[in-house]
Every structure is written in structure tokens, then in C-alpha cells.
């Protein structure tokens, strides 16, 4: 084994640690097809987001009462962990600039509108060189 090989490999490992960060996210979703128009759907999700931001409604109550995602509704919108490539690019871009417990802006996908909540930031377990 060449001199310094282990030290160089460990340094590369440490340099890549930030890329191993995982984020747990939840979302609120509106299906455009449930509204007369995309504009009506957007107006609806904007109102929900505004109500949460003003403290009139909690994120969890909003999801359980009116999110259109039946698969995550019972778990308060939980989508699981992201490590920068698990979700649509629009989600990953929003997540990358969010603080813990923050809400994203409204995100539009082909058939739906969403906003996200960053619920946990899980740093990787760093293994010691020793």
C-alpha cells in the first residue's frame, strides 16, 4: 500500500461527508384535477400556506384536514428521507436552502402543487480513522 494512502482516503471521506447529509421532509399537496382550474388550485394552496404562516393553522392540522395526498395524510405529510436525489428536482432545490422546521414556497409539478416542511436534518455517522 502506498505511503499516505489511508490518510488520503480518509481525507476524501471527510470531504464528502456533507453530501451524505439526509433530510426528513413532509409536504402538503393539492391535486390540480380537484379544482376547476390550475389558478383555483394555486389560490387554495396559497391560502393554506398563508394560514400556517400566520399561526391560524398548524402544518399538521392542514395536512390531516385537507391535503390531497392520501398516502402521506395519516402521517402528517411525511415523505421520508432525502439525500439530494430522492425527490423531484423542484423538491431537492427547495430542501437545499431550507432551515429546520421551515416551510418552502409553493412548488408546482405537472399535476399538483406542494409546499414542504423540513422536519429533521440527520448528519451522517462519521467513522474514525483509528
C-alpha positions as CSV (number, residue, x, y, z in Angstrom):
1,X,0.0,0.0,0.0
2,X,1.5,3.4,-1.0
3,X,2.6,5.8,1.8
4,X,-0.2,8.1,2.9
5,X,-2.9,6.1,1.1
6,X,-5.1,5.6,4.2
7,X,-4.8,9.2,5.2
8,X,-5.7,10.5,1.7
9,X,-8.7,8.1,1.5
10,X,-9.9,9.3,5.0
11,X,-9.5,12.9,3.9
12,X,-11.6,12.2,0.8
13,X,-14.2,10.5,3.0
14,X,-14.4,13.6,5.4
15,X,-14.6,16.0,2.4
16,X,-17.6,14.1,1.1
17,X,-19.4,14.0,4.5
18,X,-21.7,16.9,3.7
19,X,-23.0,15.1,0.7
20,X,-24.1,12.3,3.0
21,X,-26.5,14.6,5.0
22,X,-30.1,13.3,5.0
23,X,-33.2,15.5,5.4
24,X,-36.6,14.3,6.5
25,X,-39.4,16.1,4.8
26,X,-43.1,16.4,4.9
27,X,-45.4,18.0,2.4
28,X,-48.9,19.4,1.8
29,X,-50.3,18.7,-1.6
30,X,-53.1,19.9,-3.8
31,X,-54.1,17.9,-6.9
32,X,-54.9,20.3,-9.8
33,X,-57.6,18.0,-11.1
34,X,-59.7,18.5,-8.0
35,X,-60.2,22.2,-8.9
36,X,-61.9,24.0,-11.8
37,X,-58.6,25.4,-12.9
38,X,-54.9,25.4,-12.0
39,X,-55.4,29.0,-10.8
40,X,-58.1,27.9,-8.4
41,X,-55.8,25.1,-7.0
42,X,-53.0,27.6,-6.6
43,X,-55.2,30.1,-4.8
44,X,-56.3,27.3,-2.4
45,X,-52.8,26.2,-1.5
46,X,-51.6,29.8,-1.2
47,X,-54.4,30.3,1.4
48,X,-53.4,27.2,3.4
49,X,-49.8,28.2,3.4
50,X,-50.7,31.8,4.5
51,X,-52.9,30.4,7.3
52,X,-50.0,28.3,8.6
53,X,-47.5,31.2,8.4
54,X,-49.9,33.4,10.3
55,X,-50.4,30.8,13.0
56,X,-54.1,30.3,12.3
57,X,-53.4,26.7,11.4
58,X,-50.7,24.2,12.1
59,X,-48.9,22.3,9.3
60,X,-50.0,19.0,10.8
61,X,-53.7,20.1,11.0
62,X,-53.6,21.4,7.5
63,X,-52.3,18.1,6.1
64,X,-54.7,15.9,8.1
65,X,-57.7,18.1,7.2
66,X,-57.1,18.9,3.5
67,X,-54.0,17.5,1.8
68,X,-54.8,15.6,-1.3
69,X,-52.0,13.0,-0.8
70,X,-53.8,10.1,0.7
71,X,-50.5,8.2,1.1
72,X,-49.0,10.7,3.5
73,X,-52.0,12.3,5.0
74,X,-52.2,10.0,8.0
75,X,-48.5,10.6,8.8
76,X,-48.9,14.4,8.7
77,X,-47.4,14.6,5.2
78,X,-44.2,12.6,5.9
79,X,-42.4,11.7,2.8
80,X,-39.2,10.2,4.3
81,X,-35.6,11.0,3.9
82,X,-33.9,12.8,1.1
83,X,-30.2,12.8,0.4
84,X,-30.3,15.1,-2.6
85,X,-31.7,12.8,-5.2
86,X,-34.8,11.0,-3.8
87,X,-37.5,13.5,-4.8
88,X,-38.3,15.7,-7.8
89,X,-35.7,18.3,-8.6
90,X,-38.0,21.1,-7.5
91,X,-38.2,19.5,-4.1
92,X,-34.5,18.9,-3.8
93,X,-33.7,22.5,-4.8
94,X,-36.1,23.8,-2.2
95,X,-34.8,21.4,0.5
96,X,-31.2,22.5,-0.1
97,X,-32.0,26.1,1.1
98,X,-34.4,25.3,3.9
99,X,-33.8,25.6,7.7
100,X,-35.1,23.0,10.1
101,X,-38.9,23.3,10.6
102,X,-39.1,25.9,7.8
103,X,-41.8,25.8,5.1
104,X,-40.9,26.1,1.4
105,X,-42.6,28.3,-1.1
106,X,-45.4,26.7,-3.1
107,X,-43.9,24.3,-5.7
108,X,-45.6,23.3,-8.9
109,X,-45.3,19.9,-10.5
110,X,-47.2,18.8,-13.6
111,X,-50.4,17.7,-11.9
112,X,-50.1,19.2,-8.4
113,X,-48.9,22.0,-6.1
114,X,-47.0,21.3,-2.9
115,X,-45.2,23.0,-0.1
116,X,-42.6,21.3,2.1
117,X,-41.6,21.3,5.7
118,X,-38.1,20.2,6.7
119,X,-38.7,18.2,9.8
120,X,-35.2,16.7,10.6
121,X,-31.6,17.0,9.4
122,X,-29.7,13.9,10.0
123,X,-25.9,14.1,9.8
124,X,-24.0,11.1,8.8
125,X,-22.2,8.9,11.3
126,X,-18.6,9.7,10.9
127,X,-16.3,6.8,11.3
128,X,-13.0,7.4,13.0
129,X,-9.8,6.6,11.1
130,X,-8.4,4.8,14.2
